[in-house]
């Protein structure tokens, strides 16, 4: 047996308790294997606890260890880095705590912050930069204006106020799991400088931001908003949302109608639309 096959067999022994042991292994080797298994699992559970620190605090250490063990047995890590160990832990928690939706919401928030921390770097466009970039826009440019959204932005429909719950747990304050009276809202997570941050928004703003990230023009957003009111009110509402996104650092560039005509055939002007996972606040650094 070559070295690669030997390493693969040893890893299989660590991951699979029911795997038959090699014929020549004695009691001392079996005991040694258990030490390796326990150390390996403890390190993985520890990695999950670091990523999902407030989730662990919310459900309790015993419940978290049991959920982590259940997850790791069913989905052992397949990569070479611990950064991706919890990639589908949220789904496992949703199944295990089906009557407590705040658990999955809270875990998603922590995983999204974990991902945002290592996301691509982009310099956001602030209100002053936007004013300069759009200073020569004509009516056609405003209607056809598109925005490129921060690449670290992630979104999820949340029935519970996981943002307030996370902050309370982080601060060691009394924590409660509160459900939104209107069914659900959308939690946004992105990175500001070197710190992951989050904000909970209403469904209308989330739909508009999703459309913008997918390439919708400012005129199209105004049109969507006008469906529920007059054109002037829709334009004002769209302008308020745009200003809020600029202040939050969610916009990295703006493009006019002329930009669109010059580049439409060569590359997209906007990032792929953010995916709002099923299911105005800022966080402290994660």
N, C-alpha and C positions, 0 to 999 in steps of 0.2 A: 504494500500500500504506500503510495507516494505521499508527500507532505500535504498537498492540497486535499486529497481524499481523507487523510487522517484528521485534518482540521475540520472538514465538513462533518465527519462522523462524530467528532467530539462535540461540535455545536449542536448536532441533532440530539445527542444524549442530554445536553443541558436543557434543550427546549421541550423534549418529549419524554415525560416520565414513564410512559408505557413502552418506550422503545427497548427492545431486547438488548441486554448488555453483551459485549464481546465475551466469547467462551472462556478466555483465559483470565478474566477479571476476578480478583478475589475480594474478600470482605473489606480490606483496607482501601482498595480502589473504589469500591462502591461508596464507602463513607466519604472519600475524597470528592467524588462526583457530587454528593449532596451538598458539600461545602461550596463547590463551584456554583451549583444551581441556586442555592440560597443567596450567595453574594451577587450573582447576576440579576436575580429578580429584585433584590433589595436596591440595587443601583437603578434599575429601571423604574421601580416605584418611587424612588427618590427623585428621579428626573421628572416624573409626572407631577409629583408634589410641588416641585419648584415652579413648574409652568402653571399649574392649577392651584396655586396657594390658597386663594380665597374660596375656591370651590371646596377644597379639602376642609377648610375651617368651617364652612357652612354645613356640610353633611356630617362632619365628625371624622376623627382619625380612623376609627374602626371601619366605618362604612366606606371611607375612601380607599383604604387598603384592600378591602374586599372587592370593590369595583375595579380598582387598578389590576388586581390579580386576575379577575375575570376577563378583563380587556386584554391583558398581555398573554394569557393562555390562548385566547381565540385569535389574536392578531399580533404575534411576536414581531419585533422590528426586523425589517429586511434591508435597511440601509446601514451606512457606516458612521452615521452621526446621530447623536441623541436629540438633535433639533426637531426631528420628524417623528419622535416616538409617540406623541399624542395626536397624530393626524386625524384619527377617527374616534378618539375617546369621547367626543361630544355625542356621537350617535349611540355609543354604548351607554352613556349616562342617561340619555333620553329613553332608552329601553328599560333600564333598571329603575329609573325614578319617573315612571310614566305619569304618576299623579302629582308630581312636583315639577312643573315646567321651568321654574326658576333655576333648577340645577343645570339643565342643559343650556339655558340662556347664559348663565354665569360662566359656565365652562367655555361656551363659544366666545364670549367676550375676552376671556383670558387667552384663549388660543389665537384669536385674531390679533391681540396685542403682541403676542409672541411672534407671529408672522410679520406684523408691521415693523417690528424692531429690526428685522433682517432684510426688509424690502429694499427695492431700488431707490437710489438717491435722486431727488428732483428738487430744484429751487422753486418754491411757490411764488406766485404773482400776487403782490399785495395791492390794496386799492390804489395807491399812488402809481404803481407800475401799470396797472390796468388803465388808469386815466391817461397815462402817457401813450400806451399802446393803441388806445381807441380815440385819441384826440382828433384824428382826421377822418373818422368814420362818417360816412353819409347814411342816409336812410336805408339804402340797400345793404350796406355793410352791417348795420345793426340787425336787420332782419335775418341776414345769412350768417351772422357771427356764430362761431363754434368755439368750444372751450376744451382744453385737454385737462383731464382730472388727475389728481395725484395717484400714481400707480399703486401706492400702499393701501388705498381705500378699499374697505370691505364692508358688507352690510348684511343684516339678518333681521327678519321679522321676529319681534319678541313680544309675547303676551304679558311679560312681567317686567318690572322696572329693575332690570339687572344692573344698570348703571349706578343707581342709588344704593343698591344692595352691595355692589363691589366696593364703593367708597366707604360705606359704613363698616364693612368687614376689614378693609385696609386700615381704617382709623381706629379700630377696636371699639367702635360705638355699638349701641343697640341696633341690631339689624332685623329687618322685616322683609318678607317677600310679598310685594304688592303687585296685583294684576291691574292692567290698564282697563279703565271702565269702557273704553271704546273698542275693545277687542285686542288690538295689537298696534304697536308702533314699530319703527325701524331704528336699530342701533347701528351707527356708523363708527368705524374704527380706522384710523390712519396714523401716520407718524408725523410729528411736528418737531423739526430739528432731529434730536436723537431720542425723543421720548414718544411712545405710543399714547395717543389720546382718543377719546371717544365722545360721542354726542348722540342723544336720542332725538329723533325728529318724527313729525307726523307723516302719514302715508302719502299725502299730496307732495310734500317736499321731496320725499324719498323717490317717488315716481319721476319727478322732474329731474332730480340729480341722476337717476338711472338713465333717463332719456338723453341727457346732455352727455354723459359718459359714453353712450352708445353712438353719439354723433349728431343728435338733434340740434337744430339751430335755435338761436334765441327767439326768432319769430315763431318757430313751431311750439316752443314752450309757452309763449304768450297765447298762442292759439289754444293749447290744451287748457290753460287757466281760464280763458275767455268762455269756455263751454259752460262754466258755472257762474258767469257774471259778465259785466261789460268790458269792452276792450281796454279802456283807460285803467280800470281797477286791475285787470290782468297784467298789464304792462308794469304797473306799480308793484304788484306782488312779485313778478319775475325779477324786477330790479332789486327788491329787498332781499330776495333769496340769493341773487348774484353777489350782492354786497356782503352778505353773511358768509358765503363760500370763500370769498376773497379774504375776509378777515380771519377765517379759520385756517387758511392755507391749503384749501382744497383744489385751487386752480393753479396750474403750472404754466399755461400759455393761452393766448387768445388769438383767433384768426378771423380775418375779414372775408368779405365776398371775393376780393381780389386774390387773397391768399388761397382761397378754395379753388378758384379757377386755375391758378398757377400750379397747384400741387395735387389736384384731385386724381390725375391720371398716374401719378408716381407713388404716392403714399397716403395713408389715411391721416387726417388732421387730429382726430381724437383717439384716445385710448379705447380699448374694447370696453363695452359697457360693464359696469360693476354688476355682479350677480348677487341679488338679494336672497340670501339663504332663508329657507322656511323656518319656520318656527311658529333748550340749548344748554348740553352739559359737557364739561371737559374733565378728563381724569387727571389725577396726579401721575407722575412718571410711573410706569409699570415696574 
